[in-house]
Amino acid sequence: MVESSIEFEKFRRNWSEKNSVKRSLRIALTQRLASTVARQVVSQSTMKFASCDDDPENSVNAYLWVGVH
């Protein structure tokens, strides 16, 4: 009985560690994907706004040109 309890505890810990690693990887992947999507949206928006004005000295759009160049 003691041996089976030890084996069960080993199994439980191993299972818990595997799930913990999977959960961490899933969270990291989700965060990375969200970050990538956010960067693409900002980049596309910046390019669209910057392309509306060909004058980089214009005070309204000057900050947008910084993100494009």
VEXDREN-2710 file (C-alpha; in Angstrom, 1 decimal):
% VEXDREN-2710
k/r/px/py/pz
1/MET/0.0/0.0/0.0
2/VAL/2.8/2.4/0.8
3/GLU/4.5/1.7/-2.5
4/SER/1.4/2.4/-4.5
5/SER/1.0/5.7/-2.6
6/ILE/4.5/6.7/-3.5
7/GLU/4.0/5.7/-7.2
8/PHE/0.7/7.6/-7.2
9/GLU/2.4/10.7/-5.8
10/LYS/5.2/10.5/-8.4
11/PHE/2.5/10.2/-11.1
12/ARG/0.5/13.1/-9.7
13/ARG/3.6/15.4/-9.5
14/ASN/4.7/14.5/-13.0
15/TRP/1.2/15.1/-14.4
16/SER/1.0/18.4/-12.5
17/GLU/4.4/19.5/-13.8
18/LYS/3.5/18.7/-17.4
19/ASN/0.2/20.6/-17.2
20/SER/2.1/23.5/-15.6
21/VAL/4.5/23.6/-18.5
22/LYS/1.7/23.4/-21.1
23/ARG/-0.2/26.1/-19.4
24/SER/2.9/28.4/-19.3
25/LEU/3.6/27.8/-23.0
26/ARG/0.0/28.4/-23.9
27/ILE/0.0/31.7/-22.0
28/ALA/3.3/32.8/-23.5
29/LEU/2.1/31.9/-27.0
30/THR/-1.2/33.8/-26.5
31/GLN/0.6/36.9/-25.2
32/ARG/3.1/36.8/-28.1
33/LEU/0.3/36.4/-30.6
34/ALA/-1.6/39.3/-29.1
35/SER/1.5/41.5/-29.1
36/THR/2.3/40.7/-32.7
37/VAL/-1.3/41.5/-33.8
38/ALA/-1.2/44.7/-31.9
39/ARG/2.1/45.8/-33.5
40/GLN/0.7/45.0/-37.0
41/VAL/-2.5/47.0/-36.3
42/VAL/-0.5/50.0/-35.0
43/SER/2.0/49.7/-37.9
44/GLN/-0.7/49.6/-40.5
45/SER/-2.6/52.5/-38.9
46/THR/0.6/54.5/-38.7
47/MET/1.3/53.9/-42.4
48/LYS/-2.2/54.8/-43.4
49/PHE/-2.2/58.1/-41.4
50/ALA/1.3/59.0/-42.6
51/SER/0.5/58.4/-46.2
52/CYS/-2.4/60.9/-46.0
53/ASP/0.1/63.7/-45.7
54/ASP/3.3/63.9/-47.8
55/ASP/4.7/66.7/-45.7
56/PRO/6.7/65.2/-42.8
57/GLU/7.1/68.7/-41.3
58/ASN/3.4/69.0/-40.7
59/SER/3.0/69.3/-36.9
60/VAL/-0.2/67.1/-37.0
61/ASN/1.5/64.1/-38.7
62/ALA/5.2/64.6/-37.7
63/TYR/5.0/62.0/-35.0
64/LEU/3.5/59.5/-37.3
65/TRP/6.4/59.8/-39.7
66/VAL/8.8/58.7/-36.9
67/GLY/7.0/55.4/-36.7
68/VAL/7.2/54.8/-40.4
69/HIS/10.9/55.6/-41.1
END
